[in-house]
Amino acid sequence: MGYVLNGEELEVDDEGFLVEPNFSDEIVPIIAEAEGIKLTDDHWTVINFMRRKYQEDGHTPNFRNMVAMMEEEFPGVDWKKRLYELFPKQPNRQSAKIAGLPKPFGKGGY
């Protein structure tokens, strides 16, 4: 079963990722709740970063690249540790899912 946004059920794959990206901020809390995540400002920072990378590159970064890019863009945070605190089920995959993006390529994106 997909996520319901404004009375419309959105199609998901067998892992709960949206088949088509949805950049509506209204979808984020719906997916986050299904993932057991209570959203904070730090979650939104990562979600907006992942959405921007998807729009720029057509895919999301793998975890190693995600950490490097987050550290460059938002210095002063141990992003490797923080990402696991925010998204404990594979940060790049779970953050992409909550951001309303399709499943990352391979083992966690490229």
PyMOL commands that place a pseudoatom at each C-alpha (Angstrom):
pseudoatom trace, name=CA, resn=MET, resi=1, chain=A, elem=C, hetatm=0, pos=[0.000, 0.000, 0.000]
pseudoatom trace, name=CA, resn=GLY, resi=2, chain=A, elem=C, hetatm=0, pos=[1.301, 3.438, -0.926]
pseudoatom trace, name=CA, resn=TYR, resi=3, chain=A, elem=C, hetatm=0, pos=[1.265, 6.661, 1.021]
pseudoatom trace, name=CA, resn=VAL, resi=4, chain=A, elem=C, hetatm=0, pos=[-1.871, 8.790, 0.816]
pseudoatom trace, name=CA, resn=LEU, resi=5, chain=A, elem=C, hetatm=0, pos=[-1.388, 12.489, 0.099]
pseudoatom trace, name=CA, resn=ASN, resi=6, chain=A, elem=C, hetatm=0, pos=[-4.439, 14.741, -0.259]
pseudoatom trace, name=CA, resn=GLY, resi=7, chain=A, elem=C, hetatm=0, pos=[-6.682, 11.725, -0.832]
pseudoatom trace, name=CA, resn=GLU, resi=8, chain=A, elem=C, hetatm=0, pos=[-4.445, 10.280, -3.569]
pseudoatom trace, name=CA, resn=GLU, resi=9, chain=A, elem=C, hetatm=0, pos=[-2.510, 7.056, -3.031]
pseudoatom trace, name=CA, resn=LEU, resi=10, chain=A, elem=C, hetatm=0, pos=[1.052, 7.342, -4.316]
pseudoatom trace, name=CA, resn=GLU, resi=11, chain=A, elem=C, hetatm=0, pos=[2.637, 4.272, -5.900]
pseudoatom trace, name=CA, resn=VAL, resi=12, chain=A, elem=C, hetatm=0, pos=[5.511, 2.667, -4.003]
pseudoatom trace, name=CA, resn=ASP, resi=13, chain=A, elem=C, hetatm=0, pos=[7.884, -0.211, -4.687]
pseudoatom trace, name=CA, resn=ASP, resi=14, chain=A, elem=C, hetatm=0, pos=[8.172, -3.337, -2.531]
pseudoatom trace, name=CA, resn=GLU, resi=15, chain=A, elem=C, hetatm=0, pos=[10.436, -1.476, -0.049]
pseudoatom trace, name=CA, resn=GLY, resi=16, chain=A, elem=C, hetatm=0, pos=[8.140, 1.525, 0.379]
pseudoatom trace, name=CA, resn=PHE, resi=17, chain=A, elem=C, hetatm=0, pos=[10.067, 3.957, -1.832]
pseudoatom trace, name=CA, resn=LEU, resi=18, chain=A, elem=C, hetatm=0, pos=[7.982, 6.188, -4.075]
pseudoatom trace, name=CA, resn=VAL, resi=19, chain=A, elem=C, hetatm=0, pos=[8.119, 5.037, -7.694]
pseudoatom trace, name=CA, resn=GLU, resi=20, chain=A, elem=C, hetatm=0, pos=[8.027, 8.665, -8.865]
pseudoatom trace, name=CA, resn=PRO, resi=21, chain=A, elem=C, hetatm=0, pos=[9.687, 11.476, -6.871]
pseudoatom trace, name=CA, resn=ASN, resi=22, chain=A, elem=C, hetatm=0, pos=[7.405, 13.788, -4.946]
pseudoatom trace, name=CA, resn=PHE, resi=23, chain=A, elem=C, hetatm=0, pos=[8.905, 17.103, -3.838]
pseudoatom trace, name=CA, resn=SER, resi=24, chain=A, elem=C, hetatm=0, pos=[5.889, 18.204, -1.804]
pseudoatom trace, name=CA, resn=ASP, resi=25, chain=A, elem=C, hetatm=0, pos=[6.822, 19.012, 1.790]
pseudoatom trace, name=CA, resn=GLU, resi=26, chain=A, elem=C, hetatm=0, pos=[3.465, 17.477, 2.774]
pseudoatom trace, name=CA, resn=ILE, resi=27, chain=A, elem=C, hetatm=0, pos=[4.657, 13.950, 1.883]
pseudoatom trace, name=CA, resn=VAL, resi=28, chain=A, elem=C, hetatm=0, pos=[7.685, 14.087, 4.200]
pseudoatom trace, name=CA, resn=PRO, resi=29, chain=A, elem=C, hetatm=0, pos=[5.866, 13.773, 7.563]
pseudoatom trace, name=CA, resn=ILE, resi=30, chain=A, elem=C, hetatm=0, pos=[3.666, 11.009, 6.141]
pseudoatom trace, name=CA, resn=ILE, resi=31, chain=A, elem=C, hetatm=0, pos=[6.649, 8.861, 5.153]
pseudoatom trace, name=CA, resn=ALA, resi=32, chain=A, elem=C, hetatm=0, pos=[8.605, 9.846, 8.284]
pseudoatom trace, name=CA, resn=GLU, resi=33, chain=A, elem=C, hetatm=0, pos=[5.761, 8.649, 10.490]
pseudoatom trace, name=CA, resn=ALA, resi=34, chain=A, elem=C, hetatm=0, pos=[5.667, 5.331, 8.630]
pseudoatom trace, name=CA, resn=GLU, resi=35, chain=A, elem=C, hetatm=0, pos=[9.433, 5.038, 9.251]
pseudoatom trace, name=CA, resn=GLY, resi=36, chain=A, elem=C, hetatm=0, pos=[9.066, 5.879, 12.946]
pseudoatom trace, name=CA, resn=ILE, resi=37, chain=A, elem=C, hetatm=0, pos=[10.992, 9.157, 12.591]
pseudoatom trace, name=CA, resn=LYS, resi=38, chain=A, elem=C, hetatm=0, pos=[10.017, 12.329, 14.458]
pseudoatom trace, name=CA, resn=LEU, resi=39, chain=A, elem=C, hetatm=0, pos=[11.219, 15.165, 12.242]
pseudoatom trace, name=CA, resn=THR, resi=40, chain=A, elem=C, hetatm=0, pos=[13.588, 17.869, 13.490]
pseudoatom trace, name=CA, resn=ASP, resi=41, chain=A, elem=C, hetatm=0, pos=[15.313, 20.774, 11.756]
pseudoatom trace, name=CA, resn=ASP, resi=42, chain=A, elem=C, hetatm=0, pos=[18.352, 18.525, 11.187]
pseudoatom trace, name=CA, resn=HIS, resi=43, chain=A, elem=C, hetatm=0, pos=[16.134, 15.987, 9.401]
pseudoatom trace, name=CA, resn=TRP, resi=44, chain=A, elem=C, hetatm=0, pos=[14.856, 18.748, 7.117]
pseudoatom trace, name=CA, resn=THR, resi=45, chain=A, elem=C, hetatm=0, pos=[18.433, 19.891, 6.404]
pseudoatom trace, name=CA, resn=VAL, resi=46, chain=A, elem=C, hetatm=0, pos=[19.279, 16.386, 5.168]
pseudoatom trace, name=CA, resn=ILE, resi=47, chain=A, elem=C, hetatm=0, pos=[15.969, 15.962, 3.322]
pseudoatom trace, name=CA, resn=ASN, resi=48, chain=A, elem=C, hetatm=0, pos=[16.416, 19.237, 1.444]
pseudoatom trace, name=CA, resn=PHE, resi=49, chain=A, elem=C, hetatm=0, pos=[20.038, 18.324, 0.665]
pseudoatom trace, name=CA, resn=MET, resi=50, chain=A, elem=C, hetatm=0, pos=[18.980, 14.929, -0.753]
pseudoatom trace, name=CA, resn=ARG, resi=51, chain=A, elem=C, hetatm=0, pos=[16.210, 16.490, -2.832]
pseudoatom trace, name=CA, resn=ARG, resi=52, chain=A, elem=C, hetatm=0, pos=[18.611, 19.059, -4.252]
pseudoatom trace, name=CA, resn=LYS, resi=53, chain=A, elem=C, hetatm=0, pos=[21.232, 16.410, -5.114]
pseudoatom trace, name=CA, resn=TYR, resi=54, chain=A, elem=C, hetatm=0, pos=[18.549, 14.296, -6.801]
pseudoatom trace, name=CA, resn=GLN, resi=55, chain=A, elem=C, hetatm=0, pos=[17.368, 17.268, -8.857]
pseudoatom trace, name=CA, resn=GLU, resi=56, chain=A, elem=C, hetatm=0, pos=[20.942, 18.252, -9.806]
pseudoatom trace, name=CA, resn=ASP, resi=57, chain=A, elem=C, hetatm=0, pos=[22.359, 14.772, -10.499]
pseudoatom trace, name=CA, resn=GLY, resi=58, chain=A, elem=C, hetatm=0, pos=[19.336, 12.567, -11.197]
pseudoatom trace, name=CA, resn=HIS, resi=59, chain=A, elem=C, hetatm=0, pos=[20.214, 10.345, -8.227]
pseudoatom trace, name=CA, resn=THR, resi=60, chain=A, elem=C, hetatm=0, pos=[21.250, 10.588, -4.598]
pseudoatom trace, name=CA, resn=PRO, resi=61, chain=A, elem=C, hetatm=0, pos=[24.825, 10.197, -3.324]
pseudoatom trace, name=CA, resn=ASN, resi=62, chain=A, elem=C, hetatm=0, pos=[26.132, 7.052, -1.695]
pseudoatom trace, name=CA, resn=PHE, resi=63, chain=A, elem=C, hetatm=0, pos=[26.801, 7.291, 2.033]
pseudoatom trace, name=CA, resn=ARG, resi=64, chain=A, elem=C, hetatm=0, pos=[30.502, 8.137, 1.780]
pseudoatom trace, name=CA, resn=ASN, resi=65, chain=A, elem=C, hetatm=0, pos=[29.885, 10.934, -0.707]
pseudoatom trace, name=CA, resn=MET, resi=66, chain=A, elem=C, hetatm=0, pos=[26.876, 12.106, 1.271]
pseudoatom trace, name=CA, resn=VAL, resi=67, chain=A, elem=C, hetatm=0, pos=[29.010, 12.499, 4.413]
pseudoatom trace, name=CA, resn=ALA, resi=68, chain=A, elem=C, hetatm=0, pos=[31.759, 14.347, 2.511]
pseudoatom trace, name=CA, resn=MET, resi=69, chain=A, elem=C, hetatm=0, pos=[29.281, 16.718, 0.851]
pseudoatom trace, name=CA, resn=MET, resi=70, chain=A, elem=C, hetatm=0, pos=[27.386, 17.376, 4.096]
pseudoatom trace, name=CA, resn=GLU, resi=71, chain=A, elem=C, hetatm=0, pos=[30.658, 18.113, 5.925]
pseudoatom trace, name=CA, resn=GLU, resi=72, chain=A, elem=C, hetatm=0, pos=[31.663, 20.543, 3.184]
pseudoatom trace, name=CA, resn=GLU, resi=73, chain=A, elem=C, hetatm=0, pos=[28.292, 22.271, 3.002]
pseudoatom trace, name=CA, resn=PHE, resi=74, chain=A, elem=C, hetatm=0, pos=[27.513, 22.230, 6.730]
pseudoatom trace, name=CA, resn=PRO, resi=75, chain=A, elem=C, hetatm=0, pos=[30.880, 22.223, 8.577]
pseudoatom trace, name=CA, resn=GLY, resi=76, chain=A, elem=C, hetatm=0, pos=[31.311, 21.684, 12.291]
pseudoatom trace, name=CA, resn=VAL, resi=77, chain=A, elem=C, hetatm=0, pos=[29.122, 18.575, 12.544]
pseudoatom trace, name=CA, resn=ASP, resi=78, chain=A, elem=C, hetatm=0, pos=[30.288, 14.954, 12.671]
pseudoatom trace, name=CA, resn=TRP, resi=79, chain=A, elem=C, hetatm=0, pos=[27.894, 14.057, 9.864]
pseudoatom trace, name=CA, resn=LYS, resi=80, chain=A, elem=C, hetatm=0, pos=[28.799, 10.373, 9.789]
pseudoatom trace, name=CA, resn=LYS, resi=81, chain=A, elem=C, hetatm=0, pos=[27.619, 10.009, 13.375]
pseudoatom trace, name=CA, resn=ARG, resi=82, chain=A, elem=C, hetatm=0, pos=[24.756, 12.510, 13.068]
pseudoatom trace, name=CA, resn=LEU, resi=83, chain=A, elem=C, hetatm=0, pos=[23.268, 10.869, 9.972]
pseudoatom trace, name=CA, resn=TYR, resi=84, chain=A, elem=C, hetatm=0, pos=[23.005, 7.541, 11.779]
pseudoatom trace, name=CA, resn=GLU, resi=85, chain=A, elem=C, hetatm=0, pos=[21.333, 9.292, 14.713]
pseudoatom trace, name=CA, resn=LEU, resi=86, chain=A, elem=C, hetatm=0, pos=[18.802, 10.925, 12.385]
pseudoatom trace, name=CA, resn=PHE, resi=87, chain=A, elem=C, hetatm=0, pos=[18.245, 7.999, 10.002]
pseudoatom trace, name=CA, resn=PRO, resi=88, chain=A, elem=C, hetatm=0, pos=[19.277, 4.768, 11.769]
pseudoatom trace, name=CA, resn=LYS, resi=89, chain=A, elem=C, hetatm=0, pos=[18.260, 2.450, 8.907]
pseudoatom trace, name=CA, resn=GLN, resi=90, chain=A, elem=C, hetatm=0, pos=[20.988, 3.214, 6.329]
pseudoatom trace, name=CA, resn=PRO, resi=91, chain=A, elem=C, hetatm=0, pos=[21.036, 7.031, 6.331]
pseudoatom trace, name=CA, resn=ASN, resi=92, chain=A, elem=C, hetatm=0, pos=[21.281, 7.674, 2.600]
pseudoatom trace, name=CA, resn=ARG, resi=93, chain=A, elem=C, hetatm=0, pos=[18.500, 5.205, 1.790]
pseudoatom trace, name=CA, resn=GLN, resi=94, chain=A, elem=C, hetatm=0, pos=[16.177, 6.174, 4.640]
pseudoatom trace, name=CA, resn=SER, resi=95, chain=A, elem=C, hetatm=0, pos=[16.669, 9.915, 4.090]
pseudoatom trace, name=CA, resn=ALA, resi=96, chain=A, elem=C, hetatm=0, pos=[15.954, 9.482, 0.366]
pseudoatom trace, name=CA, resn=LYS, resi=97, chain=A, elem=C, hetatm=0, pos=[12.788, 7.533, 1.166]
pseudoatom trace, name=CA, resn=ILE, resi=98, chain=A, elem=C, hetatm=0, pos=[11.533, 10.146, 3.628]
pseudoatom trace, name=CA, resn=ALA, resi=99, chain=A, elem=C, hetatm=0, pos=[12.444, 12.917, 1.163]
pseudoatom trace, name=CA, resn=GLY, resi=100, chain=A, elem=C, hetatm=0, pos=[9.938, 11.379, -1.271]
pseudoatom trace, name=CA, resn=LEU, resi=101, chain=A, elem=C, hetatm=0, pos=[12.567, 10.099, -3.701]
pseudoatom trace, name=CA, resn=PRO, resi=102, chain=A, elem=C, hetatm=0, pos=[12.772, 6.767, -5.543]
pseudoatom trace, name=CA, resn=LYS, resi=103, chain=A, elem=C, hetatm=0, pos=[15.012, 4.005, -4.220]
pseudoatom trace, name=CA, resn=PRO, resi=104, chain=A, elem=C, hetatm=0, pos=[18.734, 4.825, -4.618]
pseudoatom trace, name=CA, resn=PHE, resi=105, chain=A, elem=C, hetatm=0, pos=[20.776, 2.810, -7.083]
pseudoatom trace, name=CA, resn=GLY, resi=106, chain=A, elem=C, hetatm=0, pos=[22.795, -0.212, -5.955]
pseudoatom trace, name=CA, resn=LYS, resi=107, chain=A, elem=C, hetatm=0, pos=[23.740, -0.572, -2.331]
pseudoatom trace, name=CA, resn=GLY, resi=108, chain=A, elem=C, hetatm=0, pos=[22.723, 2.889, -1.217]
pseudoatom trace, name=CA, resn=GLY, resi=109, chain=A, elem=C, hetatm=0, pos=[23.062, 5.117, -4.255]
pseudoatom trace, name=CA, resn=TYR, resi=110, chain=A, elem=C, hetatm=0, pos=[25.848, 6.531, -6.372]
for i in range(1, 110): cmd.bond("trace and resi %d" % i, "trace and resi %d" % (i + 1))
show_as sticks, trace
zoom trace
